[in-house]
Amino acid sequence: MTRRSKLWGWAAGIYAFINVAGLAYAAAEGEEMHAMLHLFLLLFGLAGFIGWWIARRGVPRQEPSTTQIEAARVEYLQQSVDAMALELERLGEAQRFNDKLRVQKGEVPPLKKDQ
């Protein structure tokens, strides 16, 4: 249980205690409106708790594990590297084609293989 949830638990307990004590005090003093107000607040808090409890019981959230996140990152990185390699190959092919056309037109003398 986290620190925050413990604080909310304590706050809910104090809220309920104050309203139960206020209801008992108001009923003992014969103040019907005051007692009804505390009863309403107590039921309102109970309805909120029940709604929260039902919402938490609904669809369980499963956080992805760190291994799943890392696998997704590695997959994304692999796809990026593959895309860059493909583009680099296309650039090299275009450069070779342009050099071949220049040589055929006589613009640039062919390069030696050992240079």
Rosetta constraint file for C-alpha pairs under 8 A:
AtomPair CA 1 CA 5 HARMONIC 6.46 0.50
AtomPair CA 1 CA 6 HARMONIC 6.81 0.50
AtomPair CA 2 CA 6 HARMONIC 6.32 0.50
AtomPair CA 3 CA 7 HARMONIC 6.32 0.50
AtomPair CA 4 CA 8 HARMONIC 6.34 0.50
AtomPair CA 5 CA 9 HARMONIC 6.08 0.50
AtomPair CA 6 CA 10 HARMONIC 6.24 0.50
AtomPair CA 7 CA 11 HARMONIC 6.13 0.50
AtomPair CA 8 CA 12 HARMONIC 6.10 0.50
AtomPair CA 9 CA 13 HARMONIC 6.20 0.50
AtomPair CA 10 CA 14 HARMONIC 6.17 0.50
AtomPair CA 11 CA 15 HARMONIC 6.08 0.50
AtomPair CA 12 CA 16 HARMONIC 6.15 0.50
AtomPair CA 12 CA 45 HARMONIC 8.00 0.50
AtomPair CA 13 CA 17 HARMONIC 6.10 0.50
AtomPair CA 14 CA 18 HARMONIC 6.07 0.50
AtomPair CA 15 CA 19 HARMONIC 6.32 0.50
AtomPair CA 16 CA 20 HARMONIC 6.08 0.50
AtomPair CA 16 CA 42 HARMONIC 6.28 0.50
AtomPair CA 16 CA 45 HARMONIC 7.50 0.50
AtomPair CA 17 CA 21 HARMONIC 5.98 0.50
AtomPair CA 18 CA 22 HARMONIC 5.88 0.50
AtomPair CA 19 CA 23 HARMONIC 5.91 0.50
AtomPair CA 19 CA 38 HARMONIC 5.20 0.50
AtomPair CA 19 CA 39 HARMONIC 7.16 0.50
AtomPair CA 19 CA 41 HARMONIC 6.85 0.50
AtomPair CA 19 CA 42 HARMONIC 5.84 0.50
AtomPair CA 20 CA 24 HARMONIC 6.20 0.50
AtomPair CA 20 CA 38 HARMONIC 7.19 0.50
AtomPair CA 20 CA 39 HARMONIC 7.74 0.50
AtomPair CA 20 CA 42 HARMONIC 7.21 0.50
AtomPair CA 21 CA 25 HARMONIC 6.08 0.50
AtomPair CA 22 CA 26 HARMONIC 5.92 0.50
AtomPair CA 22 CA 35 HARMONIC 7.11 0.50
AtomPair CA 22 CA 38 HARMONIC 6.17 0.50
AtomPair CA 23 CA 27 HARMONIC 6.00 0.50
AtomPair CA 23 CA 34 HARMONIC 7.51 0.50
AtomPair CA 23 CA 35 HARMONIC 4.77 0.50
AtomPair CA 23 CA 36 HARMONIC 7.52 0.50
AtomPair CA 23 CA 38 HARMONIC 5.22 0.50
AtomPair CA 23 CA 39 HARMONIC 6.31 0.50
AtomPair CA 24 CA 28 HARMONIC 6.09 0.50
AtomPair CA 24 CA 35 HARMONIC 7.49 0.50
AtomPair CA 25 CA 29 HARMONIC 6.22 0.50
AtomPair CA 25 CA 35 HARMONIC 7.89 0.50
AtomPair CA 26 CA 30 HARMONIC 6.14 0.50
AtomPair CA 26 CA 31 HARMONIC 5.15 0.50
AtomPair CA 26 CA 32 HARMONIC 6.99 0.50
AtomPair CA 26 CA 34 HARMONIC 5.77 0.50
AtomPair CA 26 CA 35 HARMONIC 4.89 0.50
AtomPair CA 27 CA 31 HARMONIC 5.98 0.50
AtomPair CA 27 CA 32 HARMONIC 6.60 0.50
AtomPair CA 27 CA 35 HARMONIC 5.68 0.50
AtomPair CA 31 CA 35 HARMONIC 6.15 0.50
AtomPair CA 32 CA 36 HARMONIC 6.04 0.50
AtomPair CA 33 CA 37 HARMONIC 6.16 0.50
AtomPair CA 34 CA 38 HARMONIC 6.51 0.50
AtomPair CA 35 CA 39 HARMONIC 6.15 0.50
AtomPair CA 36 CA 40 HARMONIC 5.97 0.50
AtomPair CA 37 CA 41 HARMONIC 6.17 0.50
AtomPair CA 38 CA 42 HARMONIC 6.02 0.50
AtomPair CA 39 CA 43 HARMONIC 6.15 0.50
AtomPair CA 40 CA 44 HARMONIC 5.96 0.50
AtomPair CA 41 CA 45 HARMONIC 6.14 0.50
AtomPair CA 42 CA 46 HARMONIC 6.19 0.50
AtomPair CA 43 CA 47 HARMONIC 6.04 0.50
AtomPair CA 44 CA 48 HARMONIC 6.27 0.50
AtomPair CA 45 CA 49 HARMONIC 6.22 0.50
AtomPair CA 46 CA 50 HARMONIC 6.16 0.50
AtomPair CA 47 CA 51 HARMONIC 6.10 0.50
AtomPair CA 48 CA 52 HARMONIC 6.13 0.50
AtomPair CA 49 CA 53 HARMONIC 6.06 0.50
AtomPair CA 50 CA 54 HARMONIC 6.13 0.50
AtomPair CA 51 CA 55 HARMONIC 6.11 0.50
AtomPair CA 52 CA 56 HARMONIC 6.20 0.50
AtomPair CA 53 CA 57 HARMONIC 6.24 0.50
AtomPair CA 54 CA 58 HARMONIC 6.32 0.50
AtomPair CA 56 CA 60 HARMONIC 7.55 0.50
AtomPair CA 64 CA 68 HARMONIC 6.14 0.50
AtomPair CA 64 CA 69 HARMONIC 6.69 0.50
AtomPair CA 65 CA 69 HARMONIC 6.41 0.50
AtomPair CA 66 CA 70 HARMONIC 6.03 0.50
AtomPair CA 67 CA 71 HARMONIC 6.00 0.50
AtomPair CA 68 CA 72 HARMONIC 6.18 0.50
AtomPair CA 69 CA 73 HARMONIC 6.24 0.50
AtomPair CA 70 CA 74 HARMONIC 6.11 0.50
AtomPair CA 71 CA 75 HARMONIC 6.09 0.50
AtomPair CA 72 CA 76 HARMONIC 6.13 0.50
AtomPair CA 73 CA 77 HARMONIC 6.07 0.50
AtomPair CA 74 CA 78 HARMONIC 6.04 0.50
AtomPair CA 75 CA 79 HARMONIC 6.23 0.50
AtomPair CA 76 CA 80 HARMONIC 6.20 0.50
AtomPair CA 77 CA 81 HARMONIC 6.19 0.50
AtomPair CA 78 CA 82 HARMONIC 6.14 0.50
AtomPair CA 79 CA 83 HARMONIC 6.15 0.50
AtomPair CA 80 CA 84 HARMONIC 6.23 0.50
AtomPair CA 81 CA 85 HARMONIC 6.10 0.50
AtomPair CA 82 CA 86 HARMONIC 6.19 0.50
AtomPair CA 83 CA 87 HARMONIC 6.29 0.50
AtomPair CA 84 CA 88 HARMONIC 6.06 0.50
AtomPair CA 85 CA 89 HARMONIC 6.12 0.50
AtomPair CA 86 CA 90 HARMONIC 6.28 0.50
AtomPair CA 87 CA 91 HARMONIC 6.22 0.50
AtomPair CA 88 CA 92 HARMONIC 6.19 0.50
AtomPair CA 89 CA 93 HARMONIC 6.13 0.50
AtomPair CA 90 CA 94 HARMONIC 6.15 0.50
AtomPair CA 91 CA 95 HARMONIC 6.17 0.50
AtomPair CA 92 CA 96 HARMONIC 6.18 0.50
AtomPair CA 93 CA 97 HARMONIC 6.17 0.50
AtomPair CA 94 CA 98 HARMONIC 6.17 0.50
AtomPair CA 95 CA 99 HARMONIC 6.13 0.50
AtomPair CA 96 CA 100 HARMONIC 6.13 0.50
AtomPair CA 97 CA 101 HARMONIC 6.29 0.50
AtomPair CA 98 CA 102 HARMONIC 6.21 0.50
AtomPair CA 99 CA 103 HARMONIC 6.17 0.50
AtomPair CA 100 CA 104 HARMONIC 6.23 0.50
AtomPair CA 101 CA 105 HARMONIC 6.20 0.50
AtomPair CA 102 CA 106 HARMONIC 6.01 0.50
AtomPair CA 102 CA 107 HARMONIC 5.21 0.50
AtomPair CA 102 CA 108 HARMONIC 5.81 0.50
AtomPair CA 103 CA 107 HARMONIC 6.09 0.50
AtomPair CA 103 CA 108 HARMONIC 5.51 0.50
AtomPair CA 103 CA 109 HARMONIC 6.17 0.50
AtomPair CA 103 CA 110 HARMONIC 6.12 0.50
AtomPair CA 111 CA 115 HARMONIC 7.40 0.50
